[in-house]
C-alpha cells in the first residue's frame, strides 16, 4: 500500500501562488507515475498534471499550462507549484500515485482562490 499525505492547500487571492506537496510512504522510484487531480463542486475529477517518475516527463491540462509546474524530489515527495491562480482553480486537489497498475489516492486538500 502507498499512503499519500498532501499539504499546502488553503485560501489565496487571484493572481497569487501556492505550492502543494504530496509525500508518499514509499520511495518515489517505486512509483510509476504521480499526478495531481482536482475536483470542483458539481464537476468531474480532472487531471491537472502528471509526472512519469522514471523519465521525469510531465504533462499538464491546457487550463494550467504555463502556470502550474509539477516536480519531484529524489525521495518521496512530488510538488505542484501553482502560480497566477484564478478563481476557476478552486477545487479539492488530490494526489494520485500509480504503482504496479494500482492507483492510490490522497485525501485531498482544498484550494480556494478568491476574486
Secondary structure, 3 states (H helix, E strand, C coil): CCCEEEECCEEEECCCCEEEEEEECCCHHHCCEEEEEEECCCCCCEEEEEEECCCCEEEECCCCCCCEEEEECCCCEEEEEECCCCHHHCEEEEEEEEECCEEEECCCEEEEEEC
